[in-house]
């Protein structure tokens, strides 16, 4: 096996009105195509709507997958990674709790 170093920086933005800054944050990183991962609870929420609107307002395309289950398994990660690759996603957003954040990091890897 070859030696290698891997760095997967993670930023967690939490607080009042941060959902309205998602587009600005993605632009800051030079991202243009985003995969949003969240659970079904957030599917029809105002929070998700605000994140999507912020991305749209900043000219960033996105795909939303609002079906993250607690404690994601490898098959969940593979399915989402396949979609990310097929759609040339260059950034992931884990919206919500730990499982959404975990799977967003795994797909980004």
DSSP file (Angstrom, degrees, kcal/mol; ACC not computed):
  #  RESIDUE AA STRUCTURE BP1 BP2  ACC     N-H-->O    O-->H-N    N-H-->O    O-->H-N    TCO  KAPPA ALPHA  PHI   PSI    X-CA   Y-CA   Z-CA
    1    1 A X              0   0    0      0, 0.0     2,-0.2     0, 0.0     0, 0.0   0.000 360.0 360.0 360.0 138.2    0.0    0.0    0.0
    2    2 A X        -     0   0    0      1,-0.1     2,-0.2     0, 0.0     0, 0.0  -0.586 360.0-116.6 -81.7 145.2    1.2    3.5   -0.8
    3    3 A X        +     0   0    0     -2,-0.2     2,-0.3     2,-0.0    -1,-0.1  -0.531  42.5 166.4 -75.8 147.6    1.4    6.1    1.9
    4    4 A X        -     0   0    0     -2,-0.2     2,-0.4     2,-0.0     0, 0.0  -0.988  30.7-132.8-156.1 160.5   -0.8    9.1    1.6
    5    5 A X        -     0   0    0     -2,-0.3     2,-0.4     2,-0.0    -2,-0.0  -0.922  20.9-167.2-113.7 143.7   -2.2   12.1    3.5
    6    6 A X        -     0   0    0     -2,-0.4     2,-0.4     2,-0.0    -2,-0.0  -0.999   6.8-175.1-134.9 133.7   -5.8   13.0    3.4
    7    7 A X        +     0   0    0     -2,-0.4     2,-0.6     2,-0.0    -2,-0.0  -0.984   5.4 178.3-130.9 121.1   -7.5   16.2    4.6
    8    8 A X        -     0   0    0     -2,-0.4     2,-0.1     2,-0.0   101,-0.1  -0.809  20.5-153.8-121.5  87.9  -11.2   16.7    4.6
    9    9 A X        -     0   0    0     -2,-0.6     2,-0.4     1,-0.0    -2,-0.0  -0.371  10.0-164.2 -66.1 139.6  -11.9   20.1    6.1
   10   10 A X        -     0   0    0     -2,-0.1     2,-0.5     2,-0.0    -1,-0.0  -0.988   8.0-169.9-126.0 131.0  -15.3   20.4    7.7
   11   11 A X        -     0   0    0     -2,-0.4     2,-0.6     2,-0.0    -2,-0.0  -0.982   5.9-160.7-118.1 132.4  -17.0   23.7    8.6
   12   12 A X        -     0   0    0     -2,-0.5     2,-0.6     2,-0.0    -2,-0.0  -0.961   4.6-165.3-113.0 121.0  -20.1   23.7   10.7
   13   13 A X        +     0   0    0     -2,-0.6     2,-0.4     2,-0.0    -2,-0.0  -0.928  16.9 167.6-108.9 121.7  -22.1   26.8   10.5
   14   14 A X        +     0   0    0     -2,-0.6     2,-0.2     2,-0.1    -2,-0.0  -0.994  24.3  62.3-136.4 135.7  -24.7   27.1   13.3
   15   15 A X  S >  S-     0   0    0     -2,-0.4     3,-1.5     0, 0.0     4,-0.3  -0.776  80.3 -22.6 141.5 178.3  -26.8   30.0   14.4
   16   16 A X  T 3  S-     0   0    0      1,-0.3    -2,-0.1    -2,-0.2     0, 0.0  -0.339 121.6  -4.0 -61.3 129.2  -29.4   32.5   13.6
   17   17 A X  T >  S+     0   0    0      1,-0.1     3,-1.2    -2,-0.1    -1,-0.3   0.471  88.5 126.5  71.5   5.4  -29.9   33.3    9.9
   18   18 A X  G X   +     0   0    0     -3,-1.5     3,-1.8     1,-0.3     4,-0.2   0.812  64.1  66.8 -65.5 -27.7  -27.0   31.0    8.7
   19   19 A X  G >  S+     0   0    0     -4,-0.3     3,-0.8     1,-0.3    -1,-0.3   0.798  95.7  57.0 -62.5 -26.8  -29.3   29.1    6.4
   20   20 A X  G <  S+     0   0    0     -3,-1.2    -1,-0.3     1,-0.2     4,-0.2   0.492 102.5  56.1 -81.6  -2.7  -29.6   32.3    4.3
   21   21 A X  G <> S+     0   0    0     -3,-1.8     4,-2.5    -4,-0.2    -1,-0.2   0.332  72.8 102.9-108.2   4.1  -25.9   32.5    3.9
   22   22 A X  H <> S+     0   0    0     -3,-0.8     4,-2.4    -4,-0.2     5,-0.2   0.902  82.5  48.9 -57.0 -44.2  -25.4   29.0    2.3
   23   23 A X  H  > S+     0   0    0     -4,-0.2     4,-2.4     1,-0.2    -1,-0.2   0.914 111.1  49.3 -63.4 -43.4  -25.0   30.4   -1.2
   24   24 A X  H  > S+     0   0    0      1,-0.2     4,-2.1     2,-0.2    -1,-0.2   0.908 111.1  50.4 -61.6 -42.1  -22.4   33.0   -0.1
   25   25 A X  H  X S+     0   0    0     -4,-2.5     4,-1.1     2,-0.2    -2,-0.2   0.910 110.9  48.2 -64.2 -42.2  -20.4   30.3    1.8
   26   26 A X  H  <>S+     0   0    0     -4,-2.4     5,-2.6     1,-0.2     3,-0.4   0.908 110.9  50.9 -64.9 -40.9  -20.4   28.0   -1.3
   27   27 A X  H ><5S+     0   0    0     -4,-2.4     3,-1.8     1,-0.2    -1,-0.2   0.883 102.3  61.3 -61.9 -38.2  -19.3   30.9   -3.5
   28   28 A X  H 3<5S+     0   0    0     -4,-2.1    -1,-0.2     1,-0.3    -2,-0.2   0.853 107.7  44.5 -56.2 -35.6  -16.5   31.7   -1.1
   29   29 A X  T 3<5S-     0   0    0     -4,-1.1    -1,-0.3    -3,-0.4    -2,-0.2   0.410 118.3-113.5 -89.7   1.7  -15.1   28.2   -1.8
   30   30 A X  T < 5 +     0   0    0     -3,-1.8     2,-0.2    -4,-0.2    -3,-0.2   0.772  63.2 154.9  74.1  26.1  -15.6   28.5   -5.5
   31   31 A X      < +     0   0    0     -5,-2.6    -1,-0.2    -6,-0.1     3,-0.1  -0.624  22.4 170.2 -92.8 147.8  -18.3   25.9   -5.6
   32   32 A X        +     0   0    0      1,-0.3    29,-2.1    -2,-0.2     2,-0.4   0.530  65.6  46.4-129.8 -15.1  -21.0   25.7   -8.3
   33   33 A X  E     -a   61   0A   0     27,-0.2    57,-2.8    55,-0.1    58,-0.8  -0.943  68.5-173.7-141.4 113.8  -22.8   22.4   -7.9
   34   34 A X  E     -ab  62  91A   0     27,-2.6    29,-2.1    -2,-0.4     2,-0.6  -0.817  21.0-149.7-118.5 144.6  -23.9   21.2   -4.5
   35   35 A X  E     -ab  63  92A   0     56,-2.3    58,-2.8    -2,-0.3     2,-0.5  -0.967  17.7-157.7-109.1 118.3  -25.5   18.0   -3.0
   36   36 A X  E     -ab  64  93A   0     27,-3.1    29,-2.9    -2,-0.6     2,-0.5  -0.850   8.2-168.5 -96.8 127.9  -27.7   18.8    0.0
   37   37 A X  E     +ab  65  94A   0     56,-3.2    58,-2.7    -2,-0.5     2,-0.3  -0.974  22.2 138.4-120.3 125.0  -28.2   15.8    2.4
   38   38 A X        -     0   0    0     27,-2.0    30,-2.3    -2,-0.5    29,-0.3  -0.938  48.6 -91.4-152.6 172.4  -30.8   15.9    5.1
   39   39 A X    >   -     0   0    0     56,-0.5     3,-1.4    -2,-0.3     4,-0.4  -0.410  42.3-102.0 -88.2 169.6  -33.4   13.7    6.7
   40   40 A X  G >  S+     0   0    0     28,-0.4     3,-1.0     1,-0.3     4,-0.5   0.760 115.6  71.0 -62.8 -26.4  -37.1   13.5    5.7
   41   41 A X  G 3  S+     0   0    0      1,-0.3     3,-0.3     2,-0.1    -1,-0.3   0.845 103.1  42.6 -58.5 -34.0  -38.1   15.7    8.7
   42   42 A X  G X  S+     0   0    0     -3,-1.4     3,-2.0     1,-0.2     6,-0.4   0.521  85.9 100.0 -90.4  -5.6  -36.5   18.7    6.9
   43   43 A X  T <  S+     0   0    0     -3,-1.0    -1,-0.2    -4,-0.4    -2,-0.1   0.870  97.3  23.4 -51.3 -47.1  -37.8   17.8    3.4
   44   44 A X  T 3  S+     0   0    0     -4,-0.5    -1,-0.3    -3,-0.3     2,-0.1   0.031 100.1 126.1-108.1  25.9  -40.7   20.3    3.5
   45   45 A X    <>  -     0   0    0     -3,-2.0     4,-1.8     1,-0.1     5,-0.1  -0.442  68.9-125.8 -88.5 158.5  -39.2   22.6    6.1
   46   46 A X  H  > S+     0   0    0      2,-0.2     4,-2.4     1,-0.2     5,-0.2   0.833 110.1  61.5 -65.0 -33.3  -38.6   26.4    5.9
   47   47 A X  H  > S+     0   0    0      2,-0.2     4,-2.0     1,-0.2    -1,-0.2   0.953 106.4  42.7 -59.7 -51.9  -35.0   25.7    6.8
   48   48 A X  H  > S+     0   0    0     -6,-0.4     4,-2.7     1,-0.2     5,-0.2   0.908 112.7  54.4 -62.5 -41.8  -34.3   23.6    3.7
   49   49 A X  H  X S+     0   0    0     -4,-1.8     4,-2.5     1,-0.2    -1,-0.2   0.900 108.2  49.3 -58.5 -42.4  -36.3   26.1    1.6
   50   50 A X  H  X S+     0   0    0     -4,-2.4     4,-2.3     2,-0.2    -1,-0.2   0.891 110.7  49.6 -66.7 -39.8  -34.1   28.9    2.8
   51   51 A X  H  X S+     0   0    0     -4,-2.0     4,-2.2     2,-0.2    -2,-0.2   0.947 113.0  46.7 -63.1 -47.6  -30.9   27.0    2.1
   52   52 A X  H  X S+     0   0    0     -4,-2.7     4,-2.6     1,-0.2    -2,-0.2   0.904 112.3  50.3 -61.9 -41.7  -32.1   26.2   -1.5
   53   53 A X  H  X S+     0   0    0     -4,-2.5     4,-2.8    -5,-0.2    -1,-0.2   0.895 108.9  52.0 -63.5 -39.7  -33.2   29.8   -2.1
   54   54 A X  H  X S+     0   0    0     -4,-2.3     4,-1.0   -35,-0.2    -1,-0.2   0.904 110.6  47.9 -63.5 -41.4  -29.8   31.1   -0.9
   55   55 A X  H ><>S+     0   0    0     -4,-2.2     5,-2.6     2,-0.2     3,-0.7   0.946 113.0  48.0 -63.9 -47.5  -28.0   28.7   -3.3
   56   56 A X  H ><5S+     0   0    0     -4,-2.6     3,-2.0     1,-0.2    -2,-0.2   0.920 107.7  55.3 -58.2 -45.2  -30.3   29.7   -6.2
   57   57 A X  H 3<5S+     0   0    0     -4,-2.8    -1,-0.2     1,-0.3    -2,-0.2   0.742 110.0  47.6 -61.3 -23.4  -29.8   33.4   -5.4
   58   58 A X  T <<5S-     0   0    0     -4,-1.0    -1,-0.3    -3,-0.7    -2,-0.2   0.226 119.2-108.4-103.5  12.5  -26.1   32.9   -5.7
   59   59 A X  T < 5S+     0   0    0     -3,-2.0     2,-0.5     1,-0.2    -3,-0.2   0.781  70.9 142.1  71.1  28.0  -26.2   31.0   -9.0
   60   60 A X      < -     0   0    0     -5,-2.6    -1,-0.2    -6,-0.1   -27,-0.2  -0.897  42.3-142.9-107.2 125.7  -25.4   27.6   -7.5
   61   61 A X  E     -a   33   0A   0    -29,-2.1   -27,-2.6    -2,-0.5     2,-0.3  -0.489  25.8-179.4 -81.6 157.2  -27.1   24.5   -8.7
   62   62 A X  E     -a   34   0A   0    -29,-0.2     2,-0.4    -2,-0.1   -27,-0.2  -0.991  28.3-146.8-154.7 158.6  -28.0   21.8   -6.3
   63   63 A X  E     -a   35   0A   0    -29,-2.1   -27,-3.1    -2,-0.3     2,-0.5  -0.995  21.5-150.5-124.1 133.5  -29.6   18.4   -5.8
   64   64 A X  E     -a   36   0A   0     -2,-0.4     2,-0.6   -29,-0.2   -27,-0.2  -0.926  12.3-174.3-110.0 128.5  -31.4   17.7   -2.5
   65   65 A X  E     +a   37   0A   0    -29,-2.9   -27,-2.0    -2,-0.5     2,-0.6  -0.914   5.5 177.6-119.0 101.1  -31.6   14.2   -1.1
   66   66 A X        +     0   0    0     -2,-0.6   -23,-0.2     1,-0.2   -27,-0.2  -0.396  56.3  87.1-103.3  54.8  -34.0   14.4    1.9
   67   67 A X        +     0   0    0     -2,-0.6     2,-0.3   -29,-0.3   -28,-0.2   0.069  46.7 147.4-140.3  26.3  -33.9   10.8    2.9
   68   68 A X        -     0   0    0    -30,-2.3   -28,-0.4    -3,-0.3     2,-0.2  -0.492  32.6-153.9 -68.9 129.8  -30.9   10.4    5.2
   69   69 A X        -     0   0    0     -2,-0.3     3,-0.3   -30,-0.1    -2,-0.1  -0.675  29.2 -85.9 -99.7 157.1  -31.6    7.7    7.9
   70   70 A X  S    S+     0   0    0     -2,-0.2    -1,-0.1     1,-0.2     0, 0.0  -0.319 110.0  13.3 -59.3 145.4  -30.0    7.6   11.3
   71   71 A X  S    S-     0   0    0      1,-0.1    -1,-0.2    -3,-0.1    28,-0.0   0.966  92.4-136.3  52.9  68.5  -26.6    5.8   11.3
   72   72 A X        -     0   0    0     -3,-0.3     2,-0.2    27,-0.1    -1,-0.1  -0.158  15.4-145.2 -56.7 145.5  -26.0    5.7    7.6
   73   73 A X    >>  -     0   0    0      1,-0.1     4,-1.7    30,-0.0     3,-0.8  -0.646  29.0 -98.0-108.2 168.2  -24.6    2.4    6.1
   74   74 A X  H 3> S+     0   0    0      1,-0.3     4,-2.8    -2,-0.2     5,-0.2   0.852 121.0  56.9 -56.7 -40.1  -22.2    1.9    3.3
   75   75 A X  H 3> S+     0   0    0      1,-0.2     4,-2.1     2,-0.2    -1,-0.3   0.869 105.9  51.6 -63.4 -34.6  -24.9    1.2    0.7
   76   76 A X  H <> S+     0   0    0     -3,-0.8     4,-2.0     2,-0.2    -1,-0.2   0.921 111.6  46.9 -63.9 -43.9  -26.5    4.6    1.5
   77   77 A X  H  X S+     0   0    0     -4,-1.7     4,-2.7     1,-0.2    -2,-0.2   0.922 111.7  50.5 -64.8 -45.0  -23.1    6.3    1.0
   78   78 A X  H  X S+     0   0    0     -4,-2.8     4,-2.4     1,-0.2    -1,-0.2   0.908 109.3  51.1 -60.9 -43.0  -22.5    4.5   -2.3
   79   79 A X  H  X S+     0   0    0     -4,-2.1     4,-1.7     1,-0.2    -1,-0.2   0.925 114.6  42.5 -62.5 -44.7  -25.9    5.4   -3.7
   80   80 A X  H  X S+     0   0    0     -4,-2.0     4,-2.5     2,-0.2    -1,-0.2   0.870 112.1  53.8 -71.2 -36.3  -25.4    9.1   -2.9
   81   81 A X  H  X S+     0   0    0     -4,-2.7     4,-2.6     2,-0.2     5,-0.2   0.907 106.5  53.0 -63.7 -41.0  -21.8    9.1   -4.1
   82   82 A X  H  X S+     0   0    0     -4,-2.4     4,-2.7     1,-0.2    -1,-0.2   0.922 110.6  47.0 -59.1 -44.9  -22.9    7.6   -7.4
   83   83 A X  H  X S+     0   0    0     -4,-1.7     4,-1.6     2,-0.2    -2,-0.2   0.903 111.4  51.8 -63.8 -41.7  -25.4   10.5   -7.8
   84   84 A X  H  <>S+     0   0    0     -4,-2.5     5,-2.7     2,-0.2    -2,-0.2   0.920 112.9  44.3 -61.9 -44.1  -22.8   13.0   -6.9
   85   85 A X  H ><5S+     0   0    0     -4,-2.6     3,-1.5     1,-0.2    -2,-0.2   0.935 112.1  51.7 -66.6 -46.7  -20.4   11.7   -9.4
   86   86 A X  H 3<5S+     0   0    0     -4,-2.7    -1,-0.2     1,-0.3    -2,-0.2   0.786 115.8  42.4 -60.9 -27.6  -23.0   11.4  -12.2
   87   87 A X  T 3<5S-     0   0    0     -4,-1.6    -1,-0.3    -5,-0.2    -2,-0.2   0.224 109.7-119.2-106.7  13.2  -24.0   15.0  -11.6
   88   88 A X  T < 5 -     0   0    0     -3,-1.5    -3,-0.2     1,-0.2     2,-0.2   0.863  43.5-176.4  53.5  42.3  -20.5   16.5  -11.2
   89   89 A X      < -     0   0    0     -5,-2.7   -55,-0.2    -6,-0.2    -1,-0.2  -0.486  15.8-177.2 -69.4 136.0  -21.2   17.7   -7.6
   90   90 A X        +     0   0    0    -57,-2.8     2,-0.3     1,-0.2   -56,-0.2   0.301  63.9  30.6-117.9   9.3  -18.3   19.6   -6.2
   91   91 A X  E     -b   34   0A   0    -58,-0.8   -56,-2.3    -7,-0.1     2,-0.4  -0.967  62.4-148.7-163.3 145.5  -19.5   20.3   -2.7
   92   92 A X  E     -b   35   0A   0     -2,-0.3     2,-0.5   -58,-0.2   -56,-0.2  -0.940   3.0-161.4-121.6 146.9  -21.8   18.6   -0.1
   93   93 A X  E     -b   36   0A   0    -58,-2.8   -56,-3.2    -2,-0.4     2,-0.8  -0.990   5.5-158.4-124.0 121.7  -24.0   20.2    2.6
   94   94 A X  E     -b   37   0A   0     -2,-0.5     2,-0.6   -58,-0.2   -56,-0.2  -0.883  17.2-165.2 -96.7 107.1  -25.1   18.0    5.5
   95   95 A X        +     0   0    0    -58,-2.7   -56,-0.5    -2,-0.8     2,-0.4  -0.839  52.5   4.0-101.5 118.7  -28.2   19.9    6.8
   96   96 A X  S    S-     0   0    0     -2,-0.6    -2,-0.1   -58,-0.1   -58,-0.1  -0.941 103.1  -2.8 119.3-135.6  -29.4   18.9   10.2
   97   97 A X  S  > S-     0   0    0     -2,-0.4     4,-2.0     4,-0.0     3,-0.2   0.090  84.7 -68.1 -90.3-162.9  -28.0   16.5   12.7
   98   98 A X  H  > S+     0   0    0      1,-0.2     4,-3.1     2,-0.2     5,-0.2   0.829 123.6  54.1 -60.4 -40.4  -25.0   14.1   12.9
   99   99 A X  H  > S+     0   0    0      2,-0.2     4,-2.5     1,-0.2     5,-0.2   0.909 110.0  47.8 -65.6 -40.6  -26.2   11.5   10.4
  100  100 A X  H  > S+     0   0    0     -3,-0.2     4,-1.9     2,-0.2    -1,-0.2   0.902 114.9  46.4 -64.8 -40.5  -26.6   14.1    7.7
  101  101 A X  H  X S+     0   0    0     -4,-2.0     4,-2.1     2,-0.2    -2,-0.2   0.925 112.6  50.5 -67.1 -43.5  -23.2   15.6    8.5
  102  102 A X  H  X S+     0   0    0     -4,-3.1     4,-2.2     1,-0.2    -2,-0.2   0.929 113.1  44.2 -60.6 -46.7  -21.6   12.1    8.6
  103  103 A X  H  X S+     0   0    0     -4,-2.5     4,-2.4     1,-0.2    -1,-0.2   0.856 110.6  55.0 -71.7 -32.4  -23.0   11.1    5.2
  104  104 A X  H  X S+     0   0    0     -4,-1.9     4,-2.1    -5,-0.2    -1,-0.2   0.907 110.4  46.6 -64.3 -40.4  -22.1   14.4    3.6
  105  105 A X  H  X S+     0   0    0     -4,-2.1     4,-1.9     2,-0.2    -2,-0.2   0.906 111.8  50.7 -66.4 -41.6  -18.5   14.0    4.7
  106  106 A X  H  < S+     0   0    0     -4,-2.2    -2,-0.2     2,-0.2    -1,-0.2   0.906 111.7  46.9 -64.1 -42.0  -18.4   10.4    3.4
  107  107 A X  H  < S+     0   0    0     -4,-2.4    -1,-0.2     1,-0.2    -2,-0.2   0.905 110.1  53.7 -66.7 -40.9  -19.7   11.4    0.0
  108  108 A X  H  <        0   0    0     -4,-2.1    -1,-0.2     1,-0.3    -2,-0.2   0.874 360.0 360.0 -61.1 -36.4  -17.3   14.3   -0.2
  109  109 A X     <        0   0    0     -4,-1.9    -1,-0.3    -5,-0.1    -2,-0.2   0.506 360.0 360.0 -62.5 360.0  -14.4   11.9    0.5
